[in-house]
C-alpha cells in the first residue's frame, strides 16, 4: 500500500532559509548569502545509515519572482529523518564548468538515484534564464560532484539543446535502503518534463535520448486531464520504481479550472514493467495536498514531490515509517 501520508507538524519545515550562510561564488568572485531567500525541492538518499538531503537554495539576488534568483544545492544529513544538520556551503553551484548553461539562474530541482557500483546519479535543471535544460552530475560521496552537462546534448543532432527540459525521474529498483537505477529491455529509462511527461533512454545514465514519434517529436506518456486534479499540467516527480506489480510513477500536477490561481498536487500512475511508456492505471485523486499551514512560493499554493526514501525509521512515538519528500508514510 502506498500511503496514507502524514506530516509531522512538530518538526516542519525541516530546513529553512539561513541568511547567515556565506559562500564565495566562483562565477563572479563575490560573497553571497546563498540560502537566504528560500530552501525547497530536495532530493533524498540513504548513506551510511543516515538520511541525506540535497536541497535547492536561493539567494536574494535578481528579480523577486520564480526563477529570478540564483539557485544552488545544499547538503544536509540526519539520523532520524526529521532533524537535519547542514553544511555551511553548497555542494553544487554555478561555476566555470557549465557557466553558459547555469548562470545567472543556477542549478535547480535535484533527483537522485544510485548506479549498480554505488555512484550517485543526480539529475537537475540548469537555468541560465534563457532555456532550462535537464542535466546530469555524478558523485561518490555526495559532496564532490562531476558535471556531465545537458542530458540530451548528443541526442538527435543536438536539437534538444534549444528545447526546454527539466525534472528527470530515473526508473529504479529498491535494494534495501538503496534506490538503484535499473535496466528494462537492456536500457535505462527516465521520465522527464513539464507540462507533459515524456520518456528517454540511456546506455550509461549520463547521455540520454528522448523517444520520438514518426514526426520526430518527443513522445508524451502522460498529459493533463480535463476535469481532474491534474487538469493543467503534469511533471515528473521522484525516481520511478520498478515493483512486482509494474512501474510506479509519482508526478506533480497543476490543477484548473482557473489558472488564477493554480494549485500544485501530486498523483501516481502505473505502467507495465516491460513497457515503461505504456500506462496501465492512473490515480483519480491526488496522493498529497497542501495544508493551510504549509508555506508556498507559488500563488495559490501547492506541494511538489521530488524525494523518495526506503529507509525504515522509528521515531519517539514508536511509529515505523518511511519518508517521502519530508512526509512520513505509516508502514503497512
Beta strands, then each sheet from edge to edge (+ up, - down):
strand 1: 5-6
strand 2: 23-25
strand 3: 30-32
strand 4: 38-47
strand 5: 50-58
strand 6: 71-78
strand 7: 85-86
strand 8: 106-114
strand 9: 120-127
strand 10: 132-139
strand 11: 146-150
strand 12: 169-170
strand 13: 172-175
strand 14: 178-181
strand 15: 183-184
strand 16: 187-192
strand 17: 197-202
strand 18: 208-210
strand 19: 220-222
strand 20: 233-236
strand 21: 241-243
strand 22: 246-255
strand 23: 263-272
strand 24: 275-282
strand 25: 313-314
strand 26: 320-324
strand 27: 327-330
sheet 1: 1+ 27- 26+ 25-
sheet 2: 2+ 3-
sheet 3: 4+ 5- 6+ 7-
sheet 4: 8+ 9- 10+ 11-
sheet 5: 12+ 16- 15+
sheet 6: 12+ 16- 17+ 18-
sheet 7: 12+ 16- 17+ 19-
sheet 8: 13+ 14-
sheet 9: 20+ 22- 21+
sheet 10: 20+ 22- 23+ 24-
end
